[in-house]
Amino acid sequence: MAKLRELSGTDEQVLGDEELLRMALPAIRNDYKAAETYRYRPGPKLNCPVHVFTGTEDPMVTEDEAAAWADHTTGAHSLDIYPGGHFYLIHHQVPILRAVSERLADA
């Protein structure tokens, strides 16, 4: 719960709703477990574009970490950085959807 509050993307009304939390917490815990137990295994680089989106204030991913995805492809790559934290997507839906649509159209 403290981590959810720290990321500032979950409304306090949601965090205060015991029934909703009972339904959502198993999935949230599994997301954290997957992230914590994942171990990268080197392999061949991808041969496709990699387009990365991140927020300037995301406590989970630095801009350097986001940019490092370029190292995993021989194809084109880009990094789009938006103002905001871990939930920057909420405040930038229109430009992000436009960018994704343009990149899919190019593919």
N, C-alpha and C positions, 0 to 999 in steps of 0.2 A: 504494500500500500504506500509506503514511503517513497519507493521508486516511482510509482505512478504519479504521485504528487510532485516529485522532483522534475519529472518530464513536462509538467504543466499542460497536458493535452486531454486530461479527463476532468470533466465537470465535477465539482464537489457534490452536486446532487446525485450523480451516479455513484460516486465513492461512498455516499451516505445511504445508499439503497441496498439493504442487506440481501434482498431477494435477487436483485440484478447482479450483485457481486457474486452470489453463490453460483449463478449461471455463467458468468464471464471469467471468473478467476481460474478455473481449470485450463481454459485456452490460453490465458495470459501466462500462467505458470509454465505451460508447455512451450510457449514461444521463448521464454527466458531459458528454459532447460536446453532447448535446441541451440540457442545462441551460445550458451556456456559450455556445452559439450562438443560443439563442432570443432573439428581439427582439420585444417587445410592439408591436402595431399597434393604435392606438385604433380603436374601433368602437362600435356601439350596445351599450347595456347589456343584459345578460341579463334575461329576464322570468321568472325561476324562483328558487326558494330556493337560497342558497349557505350551506352549513354547513362551517365550517373547524375542524380539529383541529390542535393543535400541542403541543409540549412546552416546559416552562418554561426548559429549559437547552439547547435546540436551537441549535447554533452556525451552522446554515444558514438559519434563519428566526427573525427577532425577533417578539415578540408584536405589535408595530405593523405589521410586514409581513403577518402572518397576518390581522390585523383589517382591513387595507386591501382584502381581497377583497370586503368589503361594498360598496365603491365600484363594483363591476362588475355590480351587479344592481339592478333596481327591486323585486325580490321580497324576501321575508323573508331574514334572515341571522342567523347565530349564530357564536359563537367559543367552543369548548370547549378549555380549557387543562389539560393533565395534567402532573404532576411527571415530569421526566426530560429526556433529551437527544433527539437525532435519532431514536432507536429507542424512544421512549416507548411506542409501540404494543405492544411485546413485553410490557410489564409492566401494561398496562391493557386487555387484549383484551376482557374481559367488559363493562366499562362502555362501551367504545367501540362494540362490536357492538350493545349495547342501544340506545345513542343513535342509531346508524345505522338500526337496525330501526324505532325509534319515528319517526324522520323520514321513512323510506320509507312507513311506514303512514299517516302524516299526508298524504303526497303523493297 
